[in-house]
Amino acid sequence: MKPLHHFSAVELTESFQKGEVSATEIAEYFLERIEKHNSDLGAFLTVFEPRMLQKAKELDEKRANKEPLGRLAGVPIAIKDNTHVQGEITSCGSKFQEGYRAPFSATVVRLLEEEGALLTGKANLDEFAMGSSNENSAFYSVKNPQDPTRVPGGSSGGSAALVGAGLSLIATGSDTGGSIRQPAAFCGIVGYKPTYGRVSRYGLVAFGSSLDQIGPFAANVGDIALSMGVMGRFCEKDATSLELPQEHYPLSQDLSNVVFGAPYHYLEGLRDDVKENYLASLEKLKSLGAQVVDIDLDILKYSLAVYYILSTAEASTNLARFDGIRYGKRAQTESLDAIIDRSREEGFGAEVKRRIMLGTYVLASGYQNAYYTKALKVRTRIVDAFETVFNTCDAIAMPVAPSGAFKAGTIREPLQMYLQDIFTIPANLAGLPAISVPSGLCQEGMPLGLQIVGPQLSDTSVIQYGYAFEKAVSPLPKGAFYE
Amino acid sequence: MRYPRLPMEDLDRKTLDYLKRLCRIQLTDAEEKDLGQSLKNILEYMEFLKEVDTEEVEPCYFVLQGLQQEHQREDVPGTPLSRETFLANAPDQIGGMVRIPPVMGGE
């Protein structure tokens, strides 16, 4: 039998259900891998050793008793540490929340556990999901499993790195402006941001509520389909959850009659090697029977400015609750006012402070029309532009990020870091489903991704297109941690 | 459309102090220097939006227009988490409540 971390989640649960491997063996195997690699990789903030072994024991007993096991039975899955798992720490990568134990589980966590998932632990992230390199974690930064001198991307960098290194087969992430897709591309794995409202946000610590969406990471698209079949459910505890029938995400390699839009003009200025890889990806789509047409999405050049107004405005409001009074780290001082000011000073890192201040600025009396309302109107124009484009194509194919994973410590200017998200932000602004699938290597030998974006609710098609594309690309090298 | 004069050149100590008050955040000297400059750069970048024509365009507050069903739960009490559960993360508590320093004068 091949090593367990070389199994897909689909294969592993099948193998467990057939009795070829026990859940306890799976749990022990992955705990050992985590123990061996996490101190070098930094991908986990918490490891659920007792919880995992207990769950494995229950699964083995269920199997022995021939009880129903669930679609994810025995699959090791990590949870981004801004999502609640009852009784476990939710740090959000912040000193403010160090030691905070979740009083309830997020809906996605409940759904995964109900289907028999073995939760492995909590994945490191940029503080409050604000960052594109995982260098903003208050605890330690995550390394890219393909090259530890490079970043894994962010903000769900821990989730991407631990799947890339084979420390879990699936991980959850949250994607506000690219936080699933960009790290997936950087680590050479698949990341999926569902249609806004497809996956419940209940139990996710909010960053930009109109943009945040939880989604899965996996080594292959088949496992994304498996996990979305479990996670994509209506939830009455999330006011923006869509009441839709549960999807099953069938997979097929046929792309005949599928039309992809390529926003060539918007992509001018792309680095040569990234452009070459992108054009080669379009050729692969064509070789699978798809048609590729030129589309006009020039309005997307305003996405970044719109995003950093709206997401910071929403963040400044969402993070107002962190005051050191009811939970979180309380500064030791004399007065109530000083507690709030000092707790926030000591608890938040520099990037979080920057975004709260920016968000407060754009909402401040006198500036709100110039920034916030203006951005909301440009958002309408972006949503409309996508709608128009989807009259002429079924999905859009574009790069995930302007480069492959960069060296840690090399991007210091915040605006330069924000530009990492330039191709991923538009899907969040319009609430669209988007998948990032490995597409080859850049000139430095790091993975690149192709992003496929579909209309709202086209999750099934986007995942299917991603599957077809994945089958046409030669598998990428996995890096030293994986072997 | 007319824009208020943005205090770009005066994203100075006065503006930062005002923002700090609104955000309830104190900054170290190093953070203040770094933040002042980066906020200025980011706000300058955002000026770019002015060139987009948004006459007659409605603001987009919510992206799921038309997709979301009207669902409101029954107006019946649920089972909330217990007081102990809520208080388990409180930094300080007394008699089943969150404890804070006195807010009235001592005399």
Interface residues (C-beta under 8 A of the other chain):
Chain A: Y100 R101 P103 F104 Y196 G197 S210 E236 T240 L242 E243 I299 Y302 L304 A305 V306 Y308 I309 S316 A320 D323 G324 I325 R326 Y327 G328 K329 R330 E334 S335 L336 I339 I340 D341 R342 R344 E345 F348 A350 K353 R354 I356 M357 L358 T360 Y361 V362 A364 G366 Y367 N369 A370 Y371 T373 K374 A375 L376 K377 V378 R379 T380 R381 V383 E413 P414 L415 Y418 L429 A430 G431 Q456 L457
Chain B: M1 Y3 P4 L6 L16 L19 K20 L22 C23 R24 I25 Q26 L27 T28 E31 D34 L35 S38 L39 N41 I42 L43 Y45 M46 F48 L49 K50 V52 T54 V57 E58 P59 C60 Y61 F62 V63 L64 L67 Q68 Q69 H71 R73 L81 T85 F86 A88 N89 A90 P91 D92 V98 I100 P101 V103
